[in-house]
Amino acid sequence: PLFSPFEEKPGKMVRGPKKHLKRLNAPSHWMLDKLSGIFAPKPSQGPHKTRECLPLLLILRNRLKYALTGKEVQQILMQRHIKVDGKVRTDVTYPAGFMDVIEIDKTDEQFRLVYDSKGRFVVHRIGREEAEYKLCKVKKLEVGKGGVPYIATHDGRTIRYPDPDIKINDSVVFNLKSNKITDFAKFDVGNMAMVTGGHNNGRVGTIVHREKHKGSFEIVHIEDSAGNRFATRISNVFVIGKGSTPLISLPKGKGIKLSILQEQAKRYAKE
């Protein structure tokens, strides 16, 4: 025959997943400079998506400045100093993501990964009491084998027998010591939320209105404490508090996005 289906096509076949990440292809919120190298750390598979995480290497070297090189980060991790969500992690490119708690016992420091008002990850310093829990957004609620109800959260956890009032899009307060849900915040109008994706990433405000569109994306309208209103898809909204009180501490700026002129005025006031 002229063409056999088993013949190898010209060109080399690609086998398996990609193992490299070029620096210019890395997410811009990692804030890597263009010129100091060709590659960026490619995050391992894990609870958070590649474009929505911050590898441990960047946290320890670029943000906390505990290491100068990737090799030093590896040495720190292999001494089992770093815990993510209460578990020791030794993978240099482990993908830590939104709401993850990072503990360093040796220096008695705790951090939570949250977004600043410009949508970049902040390694936000927290107290020891706050480091005992994290918030998880409910992505899925189903009944499993044997009629056991369970929820699946944004960070890849499966929690069995949740409170019957917990529904999709709500946030649960998850205790990292006991691995149990201690509290939850409903996705309701009037509750505080943070935007975790899209153009308004990192902004915080209270939910004002929820538009349902059959067969399309639900849109949520949010108003921040400065009175600015904005809208985003429901998949980008993460409830972080009941009413106007947040369940976690917020980073500098409290999730209020300033206009260019407001930022300029703030800078001039400092000078």
C-alpha positions in Angstrom: 0.0 0.0 0.0 1.0 3.6 -0.5 0.5 4.5 3.1 0.8 2.0 6.0 -0.9 3.1 9.3 2.1 1.6 11.2 4.8 3.6 9.4 6.5 6.2 11.5 5.7 9.7 10.5 8.6 12.1 9.8 9.7 14.2 12.8 10.4 13.0 16.3 7.5 12.0 18.5 7.1 13.7 21.8 7.0 11.3 24.7 5.3 12.2 28.0 4.7 15.5 29.8 7.0 18.5 29.5 9.7 18.7 32.1 11.0 22.2 31.4 9.7 25.7 31.7 11.3 28.6 29.9 11.7 31.8 31.9 9.6 33.9 29.6 6.8 31.3 29.7 6.6 31.4 33.5 3.6 33.1 35.0 4.3 36.8 35.3 3.1 37.0 38.9 6.2 34.9 39.9 8.1 38.2 39.0 11.2 36.6 37.6 13.6 38.8 35.7 14.2 38.1 32.0 17.9 38.0 31.9 19.2 35.8 34.9 18.9 32.5 33.1 17.0 30.7 30.5 14.8 28.4 32.5 12.4 28.7 35.5 11.5 26.0 38.0 8.7 23.9 36.5 6.2 23.1 39.3 5.7 19.4 40.1 2.3 17.8 39.9 0.4 18.6 43.0 -2.7 20.2 44.6 -2.4 23.5 42.6 -2.3 24.2 38.9 1.0 25.2 37.3 -0.1 28.7 36.5 -1.7 29.2 39.9 1.0 28.2 42.2 4.4 29.3 43.6 7.1 26.6 43.7 8.9 26.3 47.1 12.1 27.2 45.4 10.8 30.7 44.6 9.3 31.1 48.0 12.6 30.4 49.8 15.0 32.0 47.3 13.2 34.9 45.7 10.7 35.9 48.3 12.0 35.0 51.8 15.7 35.3 50.7 16.8 32.3 52.8 18.9 31.0 50.0 20.9 32.4 47.1 20.7 29.5 44.7 18.5 26.5 43.9 21.1 24.2 45.4 20.9 26.0 48.8 17.1 25.6 48.7 17.5 21.9 48.1 19.8 21.7 51.1 17.3 23.5 53.3 14.4 21.3 52.2 16.4 18.1 52.6 17.0 19.0 56.3 13.2 18.8 56.6 12.8 22.3 57.9 9.9 23.4 55.7 6.3 22.3 56.2 3.4 23.0 53.8 0.0 22.6 55.4 1.6 20.7 58.4 3.5 18.2 56.2 7.2 18.2 55.6 7.9 18.8 51.9 11.3 18.1 50.3 10.5 18.7 46.7 12.2 21.9 45.4 9.4 22.5 42.9 6.4 21.5 45.1 3.5 23.7 44.0 2.3 25.7 47.0 -0.8 27.7 46.2 -3.5 30.0 47.4 -4.3 29.6 51.2 -1.4 27.2 51.8 0.3 27.6 55.2 4.1 27.4 55.1 5.9 26.7 58.5 9.5 27.0 59.3 10.0 25.5 62.8 13.7 26.4 63.1 12.9 30.2 62.9 9.4 29.9 64.4 7.8 31.5 61.4 4.5 30.9 59.7 3.3 32.2 56.3 0.1 32.0 54.3 0.1 32.3 50.5 -2.5 34.9 49.5 -2.8 37.4 46.6 -2.1 41.1 46.9 -4.4 43.7 45.3 -2.5 43.4 42.0 -3.0 39.6 41.8 0.5 38.5 42.8 1.3 35.9 45.4 2.3 37.4 48.8 4.1 35.2 51.4 2.1 36.8 54.2 3.4 36.4 57.7 0.8 35.1 60.2 0.7 34.0 63.9 0.9 30.5 65.3 -2.8 30.4 66.0 -3.8 31.3 62.5 -1.3 28.8 61.1 -3.4 25.9 62.5 -6.1 26.3 59.8 -6.7 27.2 56.2 -9.7 28.0 54.1 -10.7 25.7 51.3 -13.3 26.4 48.6 -15.7 23.6 47.9 -15.4 22.6 44.2 -17.5 19.4 44.2 -20.1 17.9 46.5 -21.1 14.3 45.8 -22.2 11.0 47.3 -19.5 8.4 47.1 -19.3 4.6 47.5 -21.6 3.3 50.2 -23.7 6.4 50.3 -21.0 8.5 51.9 -21.3 12.2 51.1 -18.0 14.0 50.5 -16.7 17.4 49.3 -13.7 18.1 47.1 -11.8 21.3 47.7 -9.7 23.7 45.6 -6.5 22.2 47.0 -7.2 18.6 46.0 -8.6 17.4 49.4 -11.5 15.0 49.8 -13.4 15.5 53.0 -16.0 12.9 54.0 -19.2 13.5 55.9 -19.3 17.3 55.7 -21.9 19.4 57.4 -25.2 19.1 55.3 -25.4 22.9 55.0 -22.1 23.1 53.1 -22.7 23.5 49.4 -20.5 24.1 46.2 -18.7 27.5 46.2 -18.8 27.8 50.1 -15.6 28.0 52.0 -14.7 25.6 54.8 -12.3 26.3 57.7 -10.1 23.2 57.7 -8.0 22.4 60.7 -4.6 21.2 59.6 -3.8 19.4 62.9 -7.0 17.4 63.2 -7.8 17.3 59.4 -11.4 18.3 60.2 -13.8 21.0 59.2 -14.3 23.4 62.2 -16.4 26.1 60.5 -17.7 27.2 57.2 -18.7 30.4 55.4 -21.6 30.4 52.9 -21.4 31.8 49.4 -24.1 34.5 50.2 -24.7 38.1 49.4 -23.1 40.2 52.1 -20.2 37.9 52.8 -16.6 38.9 52.3 -14.8 37.3 49.3 -11.4 37.5 47.5 -11.1 37.2 43.7 -8.6 34.5 42.8 -8.4 34.8 39.0 -9.0 37.1 36.1 -8.5 40.8 35.7 -9.6 41.6 39.3 -7.3 38.9 40.9 -6.5 39.7 44.5 -9.3 42.2 45.1 -11.3 41.8 48.3 -14.9 43.0 48.9 -18.4 41.9 49.9 -20.6 40.0 47.5 -23.4 42.3 46.3 -25.2 40.4 43.6 -25.1 37.1 41.8 -26.3 36.8 38.2 -27.3 33.4 37.0 -26.9 32.7 33.3 -28.2 29.4 32.1 -25.7 27.5 30.0 -23.1 30.2 30.5 -20.9 31.6 33.3 -22.5 32.9 36.5 -21.3 36.5 37.2 -20.8 37.8 40.7 -20.8 41.5 41.6 -18.5 42.6 44.4 -18.0 45.9 46.2 -14.8 46.7 48.1 -14.6 48.8 51.3 -13.7 51.9 49.3 -17.0 51.6 47.4 -15.6 50.4 44.1 -17.7 47.8 42.3 -16.5 45.1 39.9 -17.8 41.9 38.5 -16.1 38.5 37.8 -17.0 34.9 37.1 -18.2 32.8 40.0 -15.3 30.4 39.6 -12.9 33.2 40.5 -14.7 34.1 43.8 -13.4 32.7 47.1 -15.4 33.5 50.2 -13.0 34.5 53.0 -15.3 35.8 55.7 -18.7 36.0 57.3 -20.2 39.4 56.8 -17.5 42.0 56.7 -15.0 40.2 59.0 -12.4 38.0 57.3 -11.6 34.6 58.8 -7.9 35.1 57.8 -5.6 38.1 58.1 -5.2 40.1 54.9 -1.9 41.4 53.5 -0.9 45.0 53.1 -3.4 47.0 51.2 -6.3 44.8 52.4 -7.2 43.8 48.8 -8.2 47.3 47.7 -7.0 48.1 44.2 -5.8 51.7 43.9 -6.0 53.6 40.6 -2.7 54.9 39.1 -3.4 58.4 40.4 -4.1 57.1 44.0 -0.9 55.1 43.9 1.0 58.1 42.7 -0.4 60.3 45.5 0.4 57.6 48.1 4.0 57.4 46.8 4.4 61.2 46.9 3.0 61.3 50.4 5.7 59.0 51.6 8.4 61.2 50.1 
